[in-house]
Amino acid sequence: MTHELTRREMLARSVAALSIPLLPAKAPAVREVPDRSGTAPTSPVSIQRCETYEPKLVREKLDAALDQIGGLTKLVENKTVTVKLNMTGPIREMLGHPAHETYHVHPNVVAAFCAACHDAGARRIVLVEAWYDNTPVEELLSKGGWDVAGIKSAGGQKVMFENTRNRGSWPDYARVKVPWGGYLFPAFDLNQWYVKTDVFVSLAKIKNHATAGVTMSLKNLFGITPTALYGNDAPNEKCTTARVDLIHLAKRKVPEGVPAEVDHGLPADPFLRVPACVADCCGARPIDLAVIEGVKTIKGGEGFWNKGCEYIEPKLLMVGRNGVTADAVCTAVMGYDPQAPDKQSPFPGTNHLRLCAQAGLGTIDLKQIEVLGLSIEQAKFPFGPLPVAAVRRGETAGLAYGGPACCPSLYGRFAV
């Protein structure tokens, strides 16, 4: 039997083929919380030009950026520093380049940061991520081209690794609450390294994101949720699938005993749910330092599972003590407005930066943020509109992680 295309389907296919930006449309609101954006804190952000990943150059530029925002010593001296790496998805080549030059943070940036922490007197440095793999972390990274021994040496042998997709080395999870009660979740159960630490760092890659629009230090925290509890086959301490069914699509509920969603009628729409979850994660586990690298990266999506991505070289390194202000500046460097309304480029759904600002985590008003080093205009590297093809496939990422195909049609929510 043949299927006759409707006018909407034909229009959707035309839009996808042209990869034109999405048109804004009114979206259901997430849970209302008191608007604290007017009193949200601000913090300086440093932007440095970093031409290559040559280790000495990366360290030089990172040190310059850190010095401009007050240095590391007061922040990390004699303290445990937990660093959330941005390594979403399996380690594989993309667009003819290794993962760390496209959609993962680069190991030379990680090594430079570990060295800086060691020199500043850090007691211990813990590198964490919820890797979709049961392979021991050091073996996994070594197979992916990382010099694990070199990173440990750079950190003065104070570096350790943990896969936070489950409870890991801890006897149980730690429960952390969202201060405003949550846009989506009132609290999370997390690996204890996110709590048993003095300093929490988000070390991220500057990229587009098919569901959130942009991903830097804030969106990186979506990955602090353990897949053992929030993954497609949770509860399962050996879970290696993504969180699509539970968080993105509301097709499943959290396991018994894990804090359930706030019941306020939010539609099962990933473009509303993911940004809300990101803001909740940032509120539950605030960022003490954001390090955002974009020497080499991609635009058009966040990984190899998105169609329409392109390899680019912005040659940038940015740091800030407040993740919201850092991401606001980074969004502007990408050529976007961090205060853009929901469903307006680059945000295909809710603007998660606005949710964080509204909750009082940090300002996204560029007039209130001191930018050091390069100016936004000097650093600007326009990423352009997010391809519709990337958005259309943004929620099928589960295929790459062993999960089911999701969201066969996302166009019904757009005014096409």
C-alpha positions, 0 to 999 in steps of 0.5 A: 500500500502506498502512503500519500504524503500530506502537505505538512509532510511535504513541507517538512521534507522540504525544510529538512532538505534546505536545512533552514532555521526553525521558525519560532512557535509558542511552546508549553511552559515548564514549571513556573518558578520565581524569576530571579534573573534580575538578581542573578550573579555575574562573574568574569569570563576569559577568552583566549586564542589557542591555535593548536592543541600543542601541549605547551601552548594549551597550558600557556593559554589556559594559565592566561585565562585562569590568571585573568579570572583570579587564578586557581590557587585559592580555589583548589589548594589542598582540595579535592577537585572533581572534573566532569569531562564532556565525552558523550557517546562512544569514542570513534572517528568523525568526519575524518578526525578523532573524537577529541577533535570533534565531539569530545574534549581533547586530552591535551586540555585535560592534561593541561588542567590537571597540571595547573591544578597540581601546580596550584596545590590540589590534593586530588583530581578526579576525572569523571564521566558517565561512559556508556561502557563497562570497560575500565576507564583507563583502558577505555581512554587508552584505546581511544587515543588518550595518553592516560599515563601522561595525564597522571604525570601532568597532575603529579600522580594525583589523578584518578578516574571514575565512571559515574554511570553508576555508584562506582566505588561508593556503597550507595548514591548521594541525593542532591536537591534542586534549590527551587524544587525543580523544573522537571526533577526535585532531586537527583541520585548521583555518584558520590564523587559529585558530592564528596569533593571541594571543587566541581569543574565542568570541562566542556567542548563548544558545540551545537546540540540537536535538542538543546541548541548549544552545549557547553559547561551547563549541558555537560551536566546532563551527563552527571545523571547515572544511566544505572538509574536514568538509562533506558533499562534502569535500574541496572548497575551495568547499564550502557544505554542512554537516558532517552526513554526516561528523561527525553521522552517520558516513556519510563519512570525513575526506579522505585526509591529515586526522586520522581518527576515534578508532576506539573503536566509537562508534555513528553517533549524532549525539547522541553524536558531536556533543557529543564533537566539541564537546569535542574542538574546545574542547580543541584550540583553548581559549577565552581569553574567552567573550562570550555575548549573549542580549538577544534570541534563540530557545528550542526550537532553534538556527535556523529549521530547527528546528520549535517555536522561539519568540522570547524576550528574556532581556535578558542579556549574560555574559562569562567567561575560561573557556568551560566555567564561562561555559557552566555559568553560562549553562545555569543561567540558562536554568533547567537543571542544567549537571551533568545526566546524559546524556539528561536535560533539556536534553541529548537525548544526551551532556552536552558540558559534562560531557565538557569538565569531565571532560577538565579544561577547566573546572568545571561545579560552580556551587558553585566558580564566582564569579558577578558582577553579577547572581546566577543567580537574578536573571538566570534566564530558564527556557527550558523543555524542548526540544521533541521536534519540534526534536530530531526534526528537529535532524539535517535541518539539511542541507536548509537548507544544500543537504545531504541529509535525514538521520535520518528516525527518531530516536525509536528511541533514546528510551524513549518 
